[in-house]
Amino acid sequence: MSVAITFVVLGVIFFVFGDPGSLRRIHEVPALYLTGGLYGAAFVAVSLVTVRTLGAGTLIAVLITGELIVGALLDQFGALGLNQIPLSPTRLIGIAALLFGTVMISLDKL
């Protein structure tokens, strides 16, 4: 249901404020970029299955930590056309703090 509502809302926004004619160029989009919807669906499905076991706090901590680590790695390698931002000592300390916080949030579940 969430994905369907998102699809409708973004579709309306696209057709009101976007360029519907640009859909003709969809074949120019790299296939890797089009997998985002599949990953989003998997993300939602795994979240729904694991929230009862992990609890909401641990699930959200794991998801946010994972997303921020992946984001830092995408920056590091300049993936998906991003500007390259190296993994500085400050960023590595931030990642370590995220991991520590996630462990601390989940201790009651172990």
Backbone hydrogen bonds, N-H to C=O, Kabsch-Sander energy under -0.5 kcal/mol:
donor,donor_aa,acceptor,acceptor_aa,energy
5,I,1,M,-2.6
6,T,2,S,-2.4
7,F,3,V,-2.5
8,V,4,A,-2.3
9,V,5,I,-2.7
10,L,6,T,-2.8
11,G,7,F,-2.3
12,V,8,V,-2.5
13,I,9,V,-2.4
14,F,10,L,-2.6
15,F,11,G,-2.5
16,V,12,V,-2.2
17,F,13,I,-2.9
18,G,13,I,-0.6
18,G,14,F,-2.0
22,S,19,D,-2.3
23,L,20,P,-1.6
24,R,21,G,-1.5
25,R,22,S,-1.9
26,I,23,L,-1.7
28,E,25,R,-2.2
29,V,26,I,-1.5
33,Y,30,P,-1.2
34,L,30,P,-0.9
34,L,31,A,-0.7
35,T,31,A,-0.6
35,T,32,L,-1.0
36,G,33,Y,-1.0
37,G,34,L,-0.6
39,Y,35,T,-2.3
40,G,36,G,-2.4
41,A,37,G,-2.2
42,A,38,L,-2.3
43,F,39,Y,-2.5
44,V,40,G,-2.3
45,A,41,A,-2.5
46,V,42,A,-2.9
47,S,43,F,-2.0
48,L,44,V,-2.3
49,V,45,A,-1.8
50,T,46,V,-2.5
51,V,47,S,-1.8
54,L,50,T,-3.0
55,G,51,V,-2.1
59,L,55,G,-2.3
60,I,56,A,-2.6
61,A,57,G,-2.3
62,V,58,T,-2.8
63,L,59,L,-2.7
64,I,60,I,-2.8
65,T,61,A,-2.4
66,G,62,V,-2.7
67,E,63,L,-2.6
68,L,64,I,-2.6
69,I,65,T,-2.3
70,V,66,G,-2.6
71,G,67,E,-2.6
72,A,68,L,-2.2
73,L,69,I,-2.2
74,L,70,V,-2.7
75,D,71,G,-2.3
76,Q,72,A,-2.4
77,F,73,L,-2.0
78,G,74,L,-0.9
78,G,75,D,-0.7
79,A,74,L,-1.9
81,G,78,G,-0.8
82,L,79,A,-1.9
85,I,75,D,-2.0
88,S,86,P,-1.5
92,L,88,S,-2.5
93,I,89,P,-2.4
94,G,90,T,-2.1
95,I,91,R,-2.4
96,A,92,L,-2.4
97,A,93,I,-2.4
98,L,94,G,-2.3
99,L,95,I,-2.5
100,F,96,A,-2.6
101,G,97,A,-2.8
102,T,98,L,-2.4
103,V,99,L,-2.3
104,M,100,F,-2.6
105,I,101,G,-2.4
106,S,102,T,-1.7
107,L,103,V,-0.8
107,L,104,M,-0.6
109,K,106,S,-1.8
110,L,106,S,-0.6
110,L,107,L,-1.1
